[in-house]
């Protein structure tokens, strides 16, 4: 029963992270039609990952860090699979712009760690 609950919590945090990323990236990028600046890609990833990572620790303080890293890794792999396997997008000349989803695991982990540090501070 605990593993089913852990799976559902992970799915919820992945969904929250994706929705926050979608909203923030649409707000920052707008309808310019030109090349996307690097910060417009990274800021939504870090903000959404930090909030969803903190949500992992709200669900479970004991398993929050591992759940956050797992959810961030699954979300990053999902983004990379959709972009490069399903849509067949090339890597492009700028390696950092092509692999921006790899910031999700670090952002989830940092959000979970920050939540635990603030929660246990006296």
Backbone torsions as a table, in degrees:
resi	resn	phi	psi	omega
1	UNK	NA	-37.1	-178.6
2	UNK	-66.1	-37.2	-179.6
3	UNK	-68.0	-33.3	176.2
4	UNK	-66.9	-42.7	178.0
5	UNK	-64.1	-40.5	177.9
6	UNK	-64.7	-39.8	177.0
7	UNK	-63.3	-45.0	179.6
8	UNK	-64.5	-39.4	177.3
9	UNK	-64.5	-38.8	178.0
10	UNK	-64.9	-42.4	178.2
11	UNK	-63.3	-40.1	179.1
12	UNK	-64.2	-43.9	-179.4
13	UNK	-69.2	-33.0	174.5
14	UNK	-64.7	-42.7	-180.0
15	UNK	-65.6	-42.7	177.9
16	UNK	-63.4	-43.9	177.7
17	UNK	-61.4	-42.2	179.3
18	UNK	-66.2	-43.7	-179.7
19	UNK	-64.5	-42.8	177.5
20	UNK	-65.0	-40.2	176.9
21	UNK	-61.6	-44.4	-178.7
22	UNK	-61.4	-45.5	-179.4
23	UNK	-66.0	-48.7	-178.3
24	UNK	-66.5	-38.7	-179.7
25	UNK	-69.0	-34.9	175.9
26	UNK	-69.3	-34.2	177.6
27	UNK	-69.4	-39.5	-176.0
28	UNK	-81.4	-34.8	-175.8
29	UNK	-83.4	-36.9	179.2
30	UNK	66.3	-155.8	-178.8
31	UNK	-115.1	44.9	-176.3
32	UNK	-72.1	-33.9	179.6
33	UNK	78.6	-9.3	-179.7
34	UNK	-92.5	-167.5	178.1
35	UNK	-67.0	144.6	-177.1
36	UNK	-86.5	128.4	177.2
37	UNK	-67.4	154.1	-176.6
38	UNK	-61.0	-41.7	-179.9
39	UNK	-66.6	-29.7	177.4
40	UNK	-69.6	-18.1	174.3
41	UNK	-90.0	-38.3	-172.7
42	UNK	-82.5	-39.0	-177.4
43	UNK	-59.3	-46.1	177.3
44	UNK	-64.2	-34.5	179.5
45	UNK	-66.4	-46.2	-177.9
46	UNK	-68.5	-43.3	-179.4
47	UNK	-66.3	-46.5	-179.9
48	UNK	-66.3	-39.4	178.7
49	UNK	-66.3	-38.7	179.6
50	UNK	-66.7	-42.2	179.4
51	UNK	-67.4	-44.4	180.0
52	UNK	-68.8	-33.1	175.4
53	UNK	-66.3	-38.7	175.0
54	UNK	-65.3	-35.6	177.3
55	UNK	-64.2	-33.3	175.7
56	UNK	-59.9	-40.3	-179.8
57	UNK	-78.0	-23.7	173.1
58	UNK	-65.6	-39.9	178.6
59	UNK	-66.7	-43.8	-176.8
60	UNK	-155.7	114.1	177.7
61	UNK	-68.1	-34.7	-177.7
62	UNK	-68.7	-43.7	-176.4
63	UNK	-105.8	10.3	-173.8
64	UNK	-63.3	-43.0	-177.8
65	UNK	-66.1	-47.4	-179.1
66	UNK	-68.2	-36.8	177.7
67	UNK	-66.7	-37.3	179.6
68	UNK	-66.0	-45.4	179.9
69	UNK	-66.1	-38.8	178.2
70	UNK	-64.7	-45.0	179.8
71	UNK	-64.6	-41.9	177.7
72	UNK	-63.8	-40.4	178.5
73	UNK	-66.5	-42.7	178.3
74	UNK	-64.3	-39.1	178.2
75	UNK	-66.5	-41.6	178.3
76	UNK	-63.9	-45.0	178.3
77	UNK	-63.9	-36.9	176.9
78	UNK	-64.2	-44.6	177.4
79	UNK	-61.5	-46.2	-179.1
80	UNK	-65.6	-37.9	178.6
81	UNK	-65.6	-42.9	179.8
82	UNK	-67.2	-44.7	-176.6
83	UNK	-68.8	-48.2	-169.4
84	UNK	-100.0	-23.8	179.2
85	UNK	-98.8	-51.9	-176.6
86	UNK	-72.6	-49.8	-179.3
87	UNK	-85.7	-18.8	178.6
88	UNK	69.3	31.5	178.5
89	UNK	-71.6	136.9	178.4
90	UNK	-73.9	164.8	-179.9
91	UNK	-66.6	-32.8	178.0
92	UNK	85.1	170.4	-177.1
93	UNK	-73.2	-28.9	-179.1
94	UNK	-100.7	108.6	-176.2
95	UNK	-63.3	-38.1	-178.6
96	UNK	-68.6	-34.6	177.6
97	UNK	-72.3	-29.3	-179.3
98	UNK	-77.5	-30.8	-176.1
99	UNK	-109.8	33.9	179.3
100	UNK	-61.6	-26.7	178.6
101	UNK	-64.8	-14.7	-179.9
102	UNK	-69.8	-6.2	174.8
103	UNK	-81.2	-12.5	-179.3
104	UNK	-60.9	-48.8	-179.8
105	UNK	-59.5	-41.3	179.5
106	UNK	-66.7	-39.0	-179.8
107	UNK	-68.9	-42.3	176.1
108	UNK	-60.0	-46.7	-179.0
109	UNK	-62.2	-44.3	-179.2
110	UNK	-64.9	-39.6	177.6
111	UNK	-64.1	-41.6	178.6
112	UNK	-66.9	-43.3	-179.5
113	UNK	-65.1	-42.1	178.4
114	UNK	-63.7	-39.6	177.8
115	UNK	-63.3	-43.8	-179.8
116	UNK	-66.3	-40.4	179.1
117	UNK	-64.6	-41.6	177.7
118	UNK	-69.7	-33.5	-178.0
119	UNK	-71.9	-37.2	-176.4
120	UNK	-92.3	-2.0	-179.9
121	UNK	-71.8	137.9	-179.1
122	UNK	-112.7	NA	NA
